[in-house]
Amino acid sequence: MREVSSEIERERKYELSPKAGIPRLTGTGKVRAQEAPVERTLDATYYDTTDFRLARAGITLRRRTGGTDAGWHVKVPLAADTCQELRLPLGEKTTVPGRVAALLRAFTLEAKLRPVARVRTDRFTHRLADAAGRTLAVLADDHVTGEVVGGTTLRLDRWRELEVELDAQAAPRLLDKLDRTLRKSGAKDVWWPSKLRRLISDEVPDRSPRARTSHEVVHAYLREQFQRLRRADLGVRVEAEDSVHQMRVAARKLRSTLKTFKSFVDKKAAARVAAELKWLGAELGPARDVEVTQARLRARLDDVPTELLFGPLRQYLTRDFARASETGLARAREALAGKRYLALLQAMAALLETSPPTGKTGRKALRKPVRKAARKLHRAEAATQGLTGDELEKALHEVRKKAKRARYAANTVRPVFGTKLRTWRKHVKAVQSTLGEHQDTVVDRTALRHLAIAGFGENQNTFTFGLLHGRDEAEAAALRSRFADEWRTLNNGTRPAWLKT
């Protein structure tokens, strides 16, 4: 989506008494100048669905006029003090443009977006600069008037808010130093993560209840991964780096958890969703596989001495993988635009809203699925004994998949058994990582064979591709040896008595 621009913001917000003077930050860290305020008036209309699906997911959508960045803004929290803001041109219409709605499809599930609040801000910005005059941060003194549009309650509010936003080149630790000075000047934490959430606090509670039963523990993990999948969906739509990978991982974790902890959810609904998540993973797979293989082979070429490089190797990689990459991304984008994917999202959302089945709800109920996942991992490893060649490689790939499922199971129950499973989980992760590298060599060798055959057909010298193939075979043997050592460590490592296999 070419009209979308993206910016990472590092900022903190504070409340300040309406009568208090603006804090002086000169002398804090490298700040040597606090310029006189520049006044701007900002008018923003916030949009959401009738049941506030964006707000519940932590997403903010607004149409803002005034200031230097007028337009449609989508804000996505990334971590504490950090968010990503996507910006699109303002346009003349006040209804949400189709391209904006498409970005948020995974969150809205195509429910209509309507105005939910209007906010007018009289903003006074102070540039904070170092001794050389370089901008370090901007301190904004916001005098806000807001009103809720629609909803079940009428709400009008006025308040004052401070916001300090770091420049992209400023050191992150400056935010902590400015924080200390602001607090000494009377600034206090804001309770709400955004101006919109303050206005609609009656509609959308700010805190989620703590998971207490085993069912709630499982559902909390599922909600977390569903949120990750939807945010990665947004990244794929704006072609953000690594988004396809993140989306594929979230889909895999959801599918694994639904299968491992099937007694904690509606089994029939979970089975249907898991099947669709497998389909989604297959649609995303080619784009990610091409990305990984291309990066690995380029790195491999960098390690080859110049005298052993024959033929236009990098051109071959660029040509072959560019075509495959575009095909893979087109397939992923087509899947995300389709009705089948929308139905998957709707089914997952409905599953999370469904009351869990009745049954045991104590800590012990969570042990059985983890123990079962661990036993499947051990059976998969036992099945590798005596195998060689392609059969061994396929069997080790199965061990890797079972290790992932066991680790995901441990992650799910971390709120309950986190300390007791820490060592075991670490050892399972080591096994999974080593076998992941091993599988990469398998994929690499397939790609290298394809490249060598194509090059030979064009009368090119393909010696170097053969050299890399041989190196990958040697690396695979070393990784199998490392796996054997890590498996012994896993078998002999610390774990709860109930996890003994």
C-alpha positions in Angstrom: 0.0 0.0 0.0 2.2 2.8 -1.3 0.4 5.7 0.1 1.0 4.5 3.7 3.9 6.1 5.5 5.2 4.7 8.8 6.9 6.2 11.8 8.0 4.7 15.1 7.3 7.0 18.1 8.9 6.8 21.5 6.9 8.9 23.9 5.4 9.2 27.4 2.3 11.1 28.5 1.6 12.8 31.8 -1.2 14.7 33.5 -0.4 18.2 34.8 -2.5 20.7 36.8 -4.2 23.3 34.6 -2.6 26.0 36.7 0.9 24.7 36.7 3.7 26.2 34.6 5.4 24.3 31.9 8.3 22.3 33.3 11.8 23.4 32.5 13.9 20.6 31.1 17.1 22.5 30.2 20.0 20.7 31.9 18.4 17.3 31.8 20.7 14.8 30.1 22.0 16.5 27.0 19.2 19.0 26.8 20.7 22.5 26.6 17.9 24.5 25.1 14.1 24.5 25.5 12.6 26.7 22.8 9.6 29.0 23.1 6.3 27.3 22.4 4.8 27.0 18.9 1.0 26.9 19.1 -1.2 24.7 16.8 -4.8 23.7 16.9 -5.5 20.0 16.2 -9.0 18.6 15.4 -9.3 14.9 15.4 -12.3 12.5 14.9 -11.7 9.0 16.2 -13.4 6.0 14.5 -14.2 2.5 15.8 -16.9 -0.2 15.5 -20.0 0.0 17.6 -18.5 -2.6 20.0 -15.1 -0.8 20.0 -13.1 -3.6 18.4 -10.1 -1.4 17.7 -10.0 0.1 21.2 -10.2 -3.4 22.7 -7.2 -4.4 20.6 -5.2 -1.3 21.5 -5.5 0.2 18.1 -6.4 3.9 17.5 -7.8 5.3 14.2 -8.3 9.0 13.7 -8.7 11.6 11.0 -6.8 14.7 12.1 -6.6 18.2 10.7 -4.2 20.9 11.7 -0.5 20.6 12.6 2.2 19.2 10.3 0.9 15.7 9.9 -2.8 16.1 9.0 -4.3 12.9 7.6 -5.6 9.5 8.6 -3.6 8.0 11.5 -3.5 4.4 12.7 -1.6 3.9 15.9 -0.4 0.5 17.0 1.4 0.0 20.4 4.6 -2.0 20.1 6.0 -1.9 23.6 6.1 0.3 26.6 6.6 3.9 25.4 6.8 2.8 21.8 4.2 2.7 19.1 4.0 2.6 15.3 2.0 5.3 13.5 0.7 4.6 10.0 -0.3 7.7 8.0 -2.4 8.1 4.9 -3.4 11.2 3.0 -6.3 13.3 4.4 -8.6 13.4 1.4 -11.9 15.3 1.3 -14.3 12.7 2.6 -14.8 12.1 6.4 -15.9 8.5 6.0 -13.2 6.0 6.4 -11.4 5.3 3.1 -11.5 1.8 1.8 -7.7 1.4 1.9 -7.8 2.4 5.6 -10.6 -0.1 6.3 -8.6 -2.8 4.5 -5.6 -2.2 6.8 -7.8 -2.9 9.8 -9.8 -5.8 8.5 -8.3 -8.3 10.9 -9.5 -6.2 13.8 -12.9 -5.0 12.6 -13.8 -8.2 10.8 -15.5 -5.9 8.3 -17.8 -4.3 10.9 -18.6 -0.7 9.9 -16.2 2.0 11.2 -18.1 5.1 12.6 -17.1 8.3 14.5 -16.9 7.6 18.2 -15.2 10.7 19.6 -14.1 14.2 18.7 -11.1 15.8 20.3 -9.8 19.4 19.9 -6.3 20.0 21.2 -4.6 23.4 21.7 -1.0 22.2 21.5 2.0 24.2 22.6 5.3 22.4 21.5 8.7 23.1 22.9 11.7 21.8 20.9 14.4 20.4 23.2 17.9 20.7 21.7 21.5 19.8 22.6 24.5 22.1 22.6 24.9 21.8 18.8 21.3 22.7 18.2 20.2 19.2 17.2 16.7 18.2 18.2 16.5 15.6 21.0 12.8 15.6 21.8 9.7 17.6 21.7 7.6 18.5 24.7 4.0 19.1 23.9 1.6 20.9 26.3 -1.9 19.8 25.3 -5.1 21.5 26.4 -7.7 19.1 25.4 -11.5 19.2 24.9 -13.2 15.9 24.0 -16.6 14.5 23.5 -18.0 11.0 22.9 -20.1 10.6 19.7 -22.8 8.0 20.1 -22.3 5.2 22.6 -24.4 4.4 25.7 -23.3 7.5 27.6 -22.7 11.2 26.9 -19.3 12.3 28.0 -17.7 15.7 27.8 -14.2 16.3 29.2 -11.5 18.9 29.5 -8.0 18.2 30.7 -4.3 19.1 30.3 -1.8 16.6 29.2 2.0 16.6 28.6 3.7 14.5 26.0 7.4 14.1 25.5 8.4 12.4 22.3 12.0 11.5 21.5 13.6 12.3 18.2 14.4 9.2 16.1 18.1 9.7 16.6 18.0 10.4 20.4 19.2 7.9 22.9 16.3 5.9 24.5 17.7 6.5 28.1 17.0 10.3 27.7 13.3 9.4 28.1 14.0 8.2 31.7 16.0 11.3 32.5 13.3 13.6 31.2 10.7 11.5 33.2 12.5 12.2 36.5 12.6 15.9 35.9 8.9 16.1 34.8 7.8 14.2 37.9 9.7 16.6 40.2 7.8 19.4 38.4 4.5 17.9 39.3 3.7 15.7 36.3 1.9 12.5 37.0 1.2 9.3 35.1 -1.9 9.3 32.9 -4.2 6.4 33.6 -5.4 6.0 30.1 -3.1 5.0 27.1 -4.6 7.5 24.8 -7.0 10.5 24.7 -9.7 8.3 23.1 -9.5 5.7 25.9 -10.0 8.4 28.5 -13.2 9.4 26.7 -14.6 5.9 26.2 -13.5 4.4 29.5 -17.1 3.6 30.4 -17.4 1.6 27.2 -14.1 -0.2 27.2 -12.6 -1.2 30.6 -8.9 -0.5 30.7 -7.7 -3.6 32.6 -8.3 -7.3 31.8 -9.1 -9.6 34.7 -6.3 -11.8 35.9 -6.5 -15.4 34.8 -7.4 -17.6 37.8 -8.6 -21.0 36.5 -6.8 -23.3 34.1 -9.4 -22.5 31.4 -8.6 -18.8 31.8 -4.8 -19.4 31.5 -5.3 -21.2 28.2 -7.7 -18.6 26.8 -5.3 -15.8 27.9 -2.5 -17.4 25.8 -4.9 -17.8 22.9 -6.0 -14.2 23.0 -2.3 -13.1 23.1 -1.4 -15.0 20.0 -4.6 -13.9 18.2 -3.6 -10.3 18.9 -0.1 -11.0 17.6 -1.6 -12.6 14.4 -3.8 -9.6 13.8 -1.0 -7.1 14.3 1.2 -9.0 12.0 -1.6 -9.0 9.4 -1.5 -5.2 9.5 2.3 -5.4 9.0 1.9 -7.6 5.9 -0.6 -5.2 4.4 1.9 -2.3 4.6 4.8 -4.6 3.7 6.6 -4.2 7.0 9.8 -6.3 7.4 9.4 -9.7 9.0 5.6 -9.4 9.2 4.9 -12.6 7.2 7.2 -14.5 9.6 5.5 -13.1 12.7 2.1 -13.9 11.3 3.1 -17.4 10.4 4.5 -18.0 13.9 1.3 -16.6 15.6 -0.8 -18.9 13.4 1.4 -21.9 14.3 1.2 -21.1 18.0 -2.6 -20.8 17.9 -3.0 -24.0 16.0 -0.6 -25.9 18.3 -2.4 -24.6 21.5 -5.9 -25.4 20.1 -4.7 -29.0 19.5 -2.7 -29.5 22.6 -5.3 -28.0 25.0 -8.4 -29.1 23.1 -10.2 -30.1 26.3 -10.1 -26.4 27.4 -12.1 -25.1 24.4 -15.0 -26.1 22.3 -13.5 -29.2 20.6 -15.4 -29.1 17.3 -15.0 -25.4 16.8 -11.3 -25.6 17.8 -10.7 -28.4 15.3 -12.3 -26.3 12.5 -10.2 -23.3 13.4 -7.0 -25.4 13.6 -7.6 -26.8 10.1 -8.0 -23.3 8.8 -4.9 -22.1 10.6 -3.0 -24.9 8.8 -4.3 -23.6 5.5 -3.2 -20.1 6.4 0.3 -21.3 7.3 0.5 -23.0 3.9 -0.5 -19.7 2.2 2.1 -17.7 4.1 4.8 -20.4 3.9 6.3 -19.8 0.4 6.9 -16.1 1.0 8.7 -16.8 4.3 10.7 -19.8 2.9 12.0 -17.8 0.0 13.0 -15.0 2.4 15.0 -17.3 4.7 16.6 -19.3 2.0 17.8 -16.3 0.0 19.3 -14.7 3.1 21.1 -17.9 4.0 22.5 -18.5 0.5 23.7 -14.9 0.2 25.5 -15.2 3.5 27.0 -18.5 2.4 28.4 -16.9 -0.7 30.0 -14.2 1.4 32.0 -17.0 3.1 33.4 -18.4 -0.2 36.9 -17.3 -1.1 37.0 -15.2 -4.3 39.1 -17.7 -6.2 36.2 -20.3 -5.8 33.4 -18.0 -7.0 32.6 -18.9 -10.6 29.8 -17.5 -12.7 27.2 -14.7 -12.1 26.1 -16.3 -8.8 24.5 -13.3 -7.1 22.6 -12.4 -10.3 21.2 -16.0 -10.4 20.1 -15.6 -6.8 18.5 -12.2 -7.4 16.7 -13.4 -10.5 15.4 -16.7 -9.2 14.4 -15.5 -5.7 12.9 -12.2 -6.8 10.4 -14.1 -9.0 9.7 -16.6 -6.2 9.4 -13.9 -3.6 6.9 -11.9 -5.6 4.8 -15.0 -6.3 4.9 -15.9 -2.6 3.9 -12.4 -1.4 1.1 -12.3 -4.0 -0.2 -15.6 -2.7 -0.1 -14.3 0.9 -1.8 -11.0 0.0 -4.5 -12.9 -1.9 -5.2 -15.1 1.0 -5.5 -12.1 3.4 -8.0 -10.4 1.0 -10.2 -13.5 0.7 -13.4 -14.6 2.4 -11.9 -17.8 3.8 -9.4 -15.8 5.8 -12.1 -13.5 7.1 -14.2 -16.5 8.1 -11.1 -17.9 10.0 -10.7 -14.6 11.9 -14.4 -14.5 12.8 -14.3 -18.1 13.9 -11.3 -17.5 16.1 -12.9 -14.4 17.7 -16.1 -16.4 18.3 -14.1 -19.2 19.9 -12.5 -16.8 22.4 -15.9 -15.4 23.3 -17.4 -18.8 23.9 -17.6 -20.0 27.5 -15.1 -22.8 28.1 -16.4 -26.3 28.7 -17.1 -27.3 32.3 -14.6 -29.6 33.9 -11.6 -29.5 36.1 -10.3 -26.0 36.6 -7.3 -26.5 39.0 -3.6 -26.4 38.3 -3.4 -30.2 37.8 -5.7 -29.9 34.8 -2.9 -28.1 32.9 -0.3 -30.8 33.5 -1.8 -33.5 31.3 -1.6 -31.7 27.9 2.1 -30.6 28.7 3.0 -34.2 29.7 1.3 -35.6 26.5 3.3 -33.1 24.3 6.5 -34.1 26.0 5.8 -37.8 25.4 5.1 -37.2 21.7 8.4 -35.4 21.5 10.2 -38.4 23.0 8.4 -40.9 20.7 9.4 -38.8 17.7 13.1 -38.9 18.8 12.9 -42.6 19.3 11.6 -43.0 15.8 14.8 -41.5 14.4 17.0 -44.4 15.6 18.6 -46.5 12.8 17.5 -44.1 10.0 19.8 -42.5 7.5 19.7 -40.2 4.5 16.4 -38.6 3.5 14.4 -40.7 6.0 16.5 -39.4 8.9 16.1 -35.8 7.7 12.3 -36.2 7.6 12.2 -37.8 11.0 14.3 -35.1 12.5 12.0 -32.5 11.0 9.1 -34.3 12.9 11.1 -34.1 16.1 11.5 -30.4 15.5 7.8 -30.0 15.1 7.0 -31.9 18.3 9.6 -29.8 20.1 7.8 -26.7 19.0 4.5 -28.0 20.3 6.0 -29.0 23.6 7.6 -25.6 24.0 4.4 -23.8 23.1 2.6 -25.9 25.7 5.1 -24.8 28.3 4.6 -21.2 27.3 0.9 -21.6 27.7 1.1 -22.7 31.3 3.9 -20.3 32.2 1.7 -18.3 34.6 1.2 -21.4 36.6 4.4 -23.5 36.1 6.8 -21.0 34.7 9.6 -21.5 37.3 9.3 -25.3 37.5 9.4 -25.7 33.7 12.1 -23.1 33.0 15.0 -25.5 32.7 13.1 -28.1 30.7 11.7 -25.5 28.4 15.2 -24.1 27.8 16.5 -27.5 26.8 13.5 -28.1 24.5 14.2 -24.8 22.8 17.8 -25.7 22.3 16.8 -28.9 20.6 14.2 -27.1 18.4 16.7 -24.4 17.4 19.4 -26.9 16.4 16.9 -29.0 14.3 15.6 -25.7 12.8 19.1 -25.0 11.5 19.3 -28.6 10.3 16.1 -28.2 8.3 17.5 -25.0 6.8 20.4 -27.0 5.4 17.9 -29.4 3.9 16.0 -26.6 2.2 19.2 -24.9 1.1 20.4 -28.1 -0.6 17.1 -28.4 -2.5 17.5 -24.7 -3.7 21.2 -25.2 -4.6 20.4 -28.2 -6.7 17.7 -26.3 -8.6 20.1 -23.4 -9.1 22.8 -25.7 -10.4 20.5 -27.4 -12.8 19.2 -24.1 -14.1 22.8 -22.7 -14.5 24.0 -25.8 -16.2 21.2 -25.5 -18.7 22.4 -22.0 -19.5 26.0 -23.1 -19.9 27.1 -21.4 -16.7 29.8 -22.7 -14.3 27.9 -24.1 -11.3 30.9 -25.3 -9.4 30.2 -22.9 -6.5 26.7 -24.1 -6.0 28.1 -27.7 -5.7 30.6 -26.4 -3.2 27.9 -24.8 -1.1 25.8 -28.0 -1.3 28.8 -30.0 0.1 29.3 -27.4 2.9 25.6 -27.7 3.9 25.9 -31.5 4.0 28.9 -31.2 6.4 27.0 -28.6 8.5 24.0 -30.9 8.7 26.2 -33.7 10.1 27.6 -31.4 12.7 24.1 -30.2 13.7 23.0 -33.8 14.1 25.9 -34.4 16.5 25.0 -31.3 18.4 21.4 -32.4 18.6 22.5 -35.7 20.1 24.3 -33.9 22.9 21.4 -31.5 23.5 19.0 -34.5 23.6 21.0 -36.1 26.3 21.0 -32.8 28.3 17.2 -32.6 27.9 16.8 -36.2 29.1 19.0 -35.6 32.1 17.9 -32.1 32.9 15.7 -30.8 35.8 12.0 -31.0 35.4 8.9 -31.5 37.6 8.2 -35.1 38.7 4.9 -35.1 36.9 6.7 -34.4 33.6 8.9 -37.5 33.8 8.4 -39.6 30.6 
